Amino acid sequence: MVKTIVGIDGMMCGMCESHVNDVIRKSFDVKKVSSSHSKKRTEIISEEALDEDKIRAVIDETGYTVMSVETEPYKKKFGLF
């Protein structure tokens, strides 16, 4: 599993977050995606590493600007709840 953190400029509200999440889900095979306009970032959990150029292209088409793309291994958290 891989966690991709994308810094995005231009998101202003919850609808912006939904718009970015929908575009990511339609363009990639992901397990989970969540965006935060206040943190200016989107976190994507996927089985395989995603193509950074494609991420930039897909998000740029929506009118938002990709500031950074970081990838790190993702370990599922296990807990009581």
N, CA, C and O of each residue as an XYZ file, in Angstrom:
324
protein
N       0.849     -1.182      0.000
C       0.000      0.000      0.000
C       0.891      1.240      0.000
O       1.965      1.259      0.602
N       0.416      2.270     -0.690
C       1.162      3.514     -0.838
C       0.270      4.689     -0.482
O      -0.905      4.725     -0.848
N       0.836      5.644      0.231
C       0.126      6.879      0.560
C       0.753      7.998     -0.262
O       1.958      8.237     -0.188
N      -0.079      8.679     -1.046
C       0.372      9.795     -1.858
C      -0.252     11.071     -1.296
O      -1.470     11.168     -1.153
N       0.592     12.040     -0.983
C       0.124     13.312     -0.446
C       0.351     14.379     -1.510
O       1.479     14.631     -1.933
N      -0.749     15.001     -1.933
C      -0.695     16.003     -3.000
C      -1.040     17.368     -2.414
O      -2.133     17.564     -1.883
N      -0.111     18.303     -2.514
C      -0.375     19.680     -2.101
C      -1.123     20.382     -3.218
O      -0.659     20.405     -4.358
N      -2.284     20.959     -2.902
C      -3.132     21.572     -3.926
C      -3.500     22.990     -3.514
O      -3.935     23.225     -2.387
N      -3.325     23.921     -4.420
C      -3.706     25.302     -4.176
C      -4.978     25.609     -4.961
O      -5.127     25.185     -6.107
N      -5.883     26.341     -4.343
C      -7.100     26.757     -5.037
C      -8.378     26.193     -4.446
O      -9.465     26.665     -4.780
N      -8.278     25.180     -3.565
C      -9.484     24.646     -2.942
C      -9.952     25.637     -1.869
O      -9.163     26.070     -1.031
N     -11.241     25.990     -1.904
C     -11.766     26.993     -0.979
C     -12.851     26.471     -0.035
O     -13.148     27.107      0.977
N     -13.447     25.311     -0.361
C     -14.587     24.846      0.445
C     -14.744     23.334      0.312
O     -13.953     22.674     -0.363
N     -15.756     22.802      0.953
C     -16.041     21.381      0.901
C     -16.386     20.887     -0.496
O     -16.067     19.753     -0.851
N     -17.029     21.724     -1.280
C     -17.355     21.327     -2.654
C     -16.087     21.177     -3.493
O     -16.012     20.304     -4.358
N     -15.101     22.022     -3.239
C     -13.811     21.904     -3.929
C     -13.164     20.565     -3.578
O     -12.626     19.879     -4.447
N     -13.222     20.199     -2.293
C     -12.671     18.922     -1.848
C     -13.365     17.763     -2.566
O     -12.703     16.843     -3.045
N     -14.686     17.808     -2.638
C     -15.453     16.762     -3.310
C     -15.091     16.669     -4.785
O     -14.973     15.573     -5.332
N     -14.916     17.808     -5.419
C     -14.568     17.848     -6.835
C     -13.228     17.149     -7.067
O     -13.102     16.327     -7.975
N     -12.229     17.477     -6.247
C     -10.906     16.843     -6.378
C     -11.009     15.351     -6.095
O     -10.448     14.546     -6.839
N     -11.718     14.962     -5.030
C     -11.866     13.545     -4.684
C     -12.502     12.756     -5.819
O     -12.050     11.657     -6.140
N     -13.552     13.309     -6.432
C     -14.240     12.630     -7.532
C     -13.314     12.432     -8.732
O     -13.312     11.365     -9.347
N     -12.540     13.444     -9.060
C     -11.623     13.352    -10.203
C     -10.559     12.279     -9.948
O     -10.218     11.513    -10.849
N     -10.044     12.229     -8.735
C      -9.036     11.216     -8.387
C      -9.638      9.815     -8.478
O      -9.023      8.910     -9.040
N     -10.830      9.637     -7.930
C     -11.485      8.314     -7.961
C     -11.757      7.850     -9.392
O     -11.620      6.665     -9.695
N     -12.140      8.770    -10.267
C     -12.447      8.408    -11.655
C     -11.188      8.100    -12.464
O     -11.239      7.328    -13.422
N     -10.056      8.702    -12.082
C      -8.835      8.582    -12.875
C      -7.889      7.475    -12.406
O      -7.055      7.000    -13.176
N      -8.021      7.069    -11.150
C      -7.099      6.097    -10.576
C      -7.863      5.030     -9.797
O      -8.997      5.243     -9.368
N      -7.215      3.875     -9.623
C      -7.764      2.811     -8.782
C      -7.235      3.043     -7.371
O      -6.105      2.670     -7.056
N      -8.058      3.659     -6.524
C      -7.619      4.018     -5.177
C      -8.484      3.319     -4.129
O      -9.638      2.971     -4.380
N      -7.899      3.127     -2.953
C      -8.628      2.556     -1.825
C      -9.358      3.654     -1.062
O     -10.490      3.464     -0.617
N      -8.697      4.816     -0.911
C      -9.274      5.919     -0.149
C      -8.669      7.228     -0.635
O      -7.491      7.298     -0.988
N      -9.500      8.259     -0.646
C      -9.002      9.598     -0.974
C      -9.728     10.598     -0.087
O     -10.944     10.518      0.092
N      -8.968     11.543      0.470
C      -9.582     12.585      1.290
C      -8.825     13.885      1.074
O      -7.597     13.898      0.985
N      -9.569     14.970      0.991
C      -8.991     16.285      0.746
C      -9.328     17.231      1.885
O     -10.335     17.063      2.572
N      -8.475     18.225      2.076
C      -8.712     19.264      3.065
C      -8.346     20.610      2.460
O      -7.185     20.856      2.134
N      -9.350     21.491      2.308
C      -9.047     22.801      1.747
C      -8.265     23.650      2.740
O      -7.474     24.496      2.324
N      -8.464     23.447      4.041
C      -7.744     24.238      5.041
C      -6.267     23.844      5.114
O      -5.407     24.689      5.362
N      -5.977     22.553      4.895
C      -4.579     22.098      4.890
C      -3.954     22.174      3.501
O      -2.747     21.995      3.336
N      -4.804     22.445      2.500
C      -4.373     22.537      1.098
C      -3.686     21.253      0.637
O      -2.616     21.289      0.030
N      -4.330     20.101      0.940
C      -3.744     18.839      0.510
C      -4.783     17.746      0.351
O      -5.883     17.805      0.900
N      -4.390     16.750     -0.422
C      -5.206     15.558     -0.646
C      -4.348     14.344     -0.334
O      -3.194     14.266     -0.757
N      -4.916     13.393      0.410
C      -4.221     12.155      0.719
C      -4.902     11.015     -0.018
O      -6.122     10.860      0.039
N      -4.098     10.223     -0.709
C      -4.607      9.125     -1.523
C      -3.947      7.828     -1.056
O      -2.722      7.753     -0.962
N      -4.754      6.809     -0.765
C      -4.250      5.491     -0.410
C      -4.526      4.564     -1.587
O      -5.663      4.457     -2.046
N      -3.486      3.894     -2.074
C      -3.642      3.000     -3.225
C      -2.729      1.783     -3.071
O      -1.801      1.783     -2.263
N      -3.009      0.754     -3.856
C      -2.179     -0.461     -3.827
C      -0.802     -0.195     -4.417
O       0.211     -0.633     -3.871
N      -0.771      0.522     -5.527
C       0.476      0.798     -6.247
C       0.737      2.297     -6.275
O      -0.182      3.099     -6.110
N       1.983      2.667     -6.483
C       2.341      4.082     -6.613
C       1.636      4.668     -7.839
O       1.522      4.011     -8.874
N       1.170      5.897     -7.710
C       0.463      6.571     -8.801
C       1.433      7.387     -9.633
O       2.464      7.840     -9.136
N       1.096      7.571    -10.906
C       1.921      8.349    -11.823
C       1.790      9.836    -11.491
O       0.714     10.420    -11.619
N       2.897     10.436    -11.065
C       2.875     11.847    -10.642
C       2.446     12.781    -11.774
O       1.694     13.728    -11.541
N       2.911     12.527    -12.982
C       2.537     13.380    -14.119
C       1.037     13.318    -14.387
O       0.413     14.332    -14.701
N       0.460     12.122    -14.261
C      -0.984     11.979    -14.482
C      -1.771     12.676    -13.374
O      -2.802     13.292    -13.643
N      -1.292     12.584    -12.125
C      -1.949     13.289    -11.018
C      -1.983     14.782    -11.318
O      -3.028     15.424    -11.203
N      -0.838     15.328    -11.702
C      -0.758     16.762    -12.013
C      -1.699     17.143    -13.153
O      -2.391     18.158    -13.079
N      -1.721     16.328    -14.206
C      -2.558     16.628    -15.365
C      -4.042     16.595    -15.013
O      -4.796     17.485    -15.405
N      -4.457     15.570    -14.275
C      -5.871     15.399    -13.930
C      -6.348     16.548    -13.034
O      -7.435     17.086    -13.246
N      -5.553     16.922    -12.048
C      -5.957     17.996    -11.136
C      -5.874     19.358    -11.823
O      -6.724     20.219    -11.597
N      -4.859     19.558    -12.657
C      -4.752     20.830    -13.394
C      -5.967     21.071    -14.279
O      -6.387     22.214    -14.456
N      -6.539     19.999    -14.840
C      -7.724     20.126    -15.693
C      -8.928     20.662    -14.920
O      -9.828     21.259    -15.511
N      -8.948     20.452    -13.604
C     -10.072     20.915    -12.784
C      -9.959     22.392    -12.431
O     -10.920     22.985    -11.940
N      -8.794     22.993    -12.675
C      -8.606     24.408    -12.363
C      -7.820     24.645    -11.086
O      -7.524     25.792    -10.748
N      -7.476     23.581    -10.369
C      -6.656     23.704     -9.163
C      -5.190     23.507     -9.541
O      -4.887     22.980    -10.611
N      -4.285     23.931     -8.664
C      -2.860     23.861     -8.959
C      -2.174     22.890     -8.010
O      -2.299     23.007     -6.791
N      -1.448     21.931     -8.576
C      -0.678     20.982     -7.766
C       0.629     21.654     -7.372
O       1.409     22.079     -8.224
N       0.854     21.742     -6.057
C       2.066     22.376     -5.546
C       3.168     21.341     -5.272
O       4.351     21.623     -5.463
N       2.768     20.136     -4.821
C       3.752     19.098     -4.501
C       3.095     17.723     -4.547
O       1.879     17.594     -4.402
N       3.918     16.706     -4.752
C       3.456     15.320     -4.713
C       4.507     14.519     -3.943
O       5.676     14.478     -4.327
N       4.072     13.883     -2.848
C       4.961     13.059     -2.037
C       4.369     11.661     -1.923
O       3.153     11.495     -1.840
N       5.244     10.657     -1.921
C       4.803      9.274     -1.801
C       5.546      8.623     -0.649
O       6.752      8.809     -0.487
N       4.810      7.852      0.153
C       5.421      7.127      1.259
C       4.687      5.809      1.466
O       3.521      5.686      1.092
N       5.357      4.822      2.057
C       4.674      3.553      2.352
C       3.538      3.788      3.337
O       3.636      4.638      4.222
N       2.462      3.029      3.175
C       1.308      3.169      4.060
C       1.090      1.869      4.807
O       1.011      0.797      4.207
N       0.995      1.975      6.105
C       0.696      0.802      6.926
C      -0.665      1.021      7.568
O      -0.915      2.033      8.223
N      -1.523      0.054      7.362
C      -2.871      0.142      7.924
C      -2.788      0.133      9.442
O      -2.065     -0.669     10.033
N      -3.532      1.029     10.062
C      -3.535      1.112     11.515
C      -4.558      0.142     12.083
O      -5.705      0.094     11.640
N      -4.128     -0.620     13.058
C      -5.028     -1.553     13.724
C      -5.293     -1.055     15.133
O      -4.370     -0.635     15.831
N      -6.523     -1.099     15.545
C      -6.884     -0.652     16.874
C      -8.109     -1.397     17.366
O      -8.592     -2.329     16.723
N      -8.590     -0.979     18.490
C      -9.758     -1.631     19.052
C     -11.032     -1.250     18.345
O     -11.969     -2.046     18.294
N     -11.093     -0.036     17.790
C     -12.330      0.431     17.181
C     -12.149      0.740     15.735
O     -13.099      1.148     15.068
